[in-house]
Amino acid sequence: MATHHYLRLTFILLFVLTSFVCIYFIIKKRKEKKAPKLLSPEKYNSSIIGGMKEIAASDSFFNIWPYVSELKAAKILSKKIKESELVHKVYRNSTEDFEHILLATEQENHFVEIVVDKNKKKVLGYLFLSL
C-alpha cells in the first residue's frame, strides 16, 4: 500500500512540475511579443512613391485585423469603435507596392494609419495622422 501512495505522489509531483514549466514558457513568450511598430518619417515617406490614389476598402488584399487587435491591445486604438466603422479610407501608391489604411479614432479628423508592404505581405508599422 505504501508504494501505491508513492506512485500517486510521484504523478502529482510530475503534473505540478510540468504545469509550472508550461506556465513559465507561456509568460516568457507573452513578454517577448513585440508591440506594434511606430514608423519613422523617413520610412513613411519612402512608402509614398509617385503619389497615392484612393481605392475601395474591398480592393485591399491584406488582412489587417490581427494587427488591429495588436493596436487595440497596446491601447493605440480604442476598443469602443466598431470594426465596421474602423476603416476610413485605403490608399495605394502609384507603383502598387504599398497600401496606407486609415483607421478612425475617437477624435474627429485624427487617424491611425497602417502602412502595408504588398510585396512582403506584411505590415511595416503605424503612424498617427491628423488632418
N, C-alpha and C positions, 0 to 999 in steps of 0.2 A: 504494500500500500504506500510505502514511503517513496518508491520510485515513480509511482503514478503522480504524486504531488510534485516531485522534482521535474518530471516531464512537463507537467502543466505550467509550472513556474517558468521553465525554460522557454516555452512557447509564448507565454505572456511577455517575458523579457525581450524576446526577439521581436515581437509585434511592436512593443513600445520603442525599442531602438530604431526599428525600420520607420516608424511613424516620425520620430524626431529627425531622422536623416532626410526624409521626404519633405518635411516642413522647412528644414534648413535650406534645401535647394530651391524650393518654391519662393521663399523670402529673398534669397540671393538673386534669383532670376528677375523678380519684380524690381529690385533695387537697380539692377543693371539695365533695365529697359530705358531706352533713350527717349527723351522728351522731344516733342516736335521742334524742328529747327527754324529759327528766325533767319530769314535771308538777309544778306548784306546788300547794300545798294548796288555794288558792282555786279554781284551775281544776278540781281533782279534786272539791271539794265542790260546785261548780256542775253537775257531771255526775250527782250523786246527787239528783235531783229527785223528791220524793214517795216515796222508798224504793226498794228493789231487790227483785227476785224472781229466783229461780234458774230457769234454763231449761236444756234439754238442749243439749249442745255441737253436736249436729246441727242445731238450730234457728237457730244463729248463721249469718248470711248472709255475713259478711265473711271474706275470705281473709287470714289473719294470717301465713301462712308467709313471705312476703317480709320482713315486719317482724321476725319471729322470727330470720331469717337475719341481719338487721342487728344485732339484740341479741346474737346469738352472735359476730358479727364484732367487736363492741365489747366483748366479754368480760363482758357483763352477765348473760347466760345461759350455762350450761355446755354444752359440746358433747357431754358424756358422756351426757346424758339423752336417751332415745329419744323420737322425735316422738310415738309412740303413747301415751307416758306423760306428755307435756308439759302438755296442757290439763287442769287440775284441775277447775275449775268455771267456768260462764259465768253472769253476772247481767245483767239488763236493768232499766232504771229504769221507773217507772210510766207515763211519757209515751212510752216506747219510742223515745227519741231516742239513748240511749247504751247501749253494752254494755261490761261490765267482764269481761275474760277473765283468770282467774288461771292463771298458768303455774308449774309446780312447779320448785323449785330443789333443789340437793343437800342443803340443810339442811331438816330436818323443821319444818313449820309456818312456813316462810318462802317467800314467793311474789313473783313479778314480775307486777304487774297491768297489763294493757294496756287503755287506755280508747279505745273506738272511737265516733266520731260517725256514726250511721247515716244522718243526713240528708246530710251532706257526703261520706259513703262514704270516710272516711279515719281514720287513727289519730291521736288527739290526743297521745299520749305514753304513758309508762310510769311506774310507781310501785313502790317496794319496800313489801311488806306482810308484817308478821309477826303471827301470831295466837297 
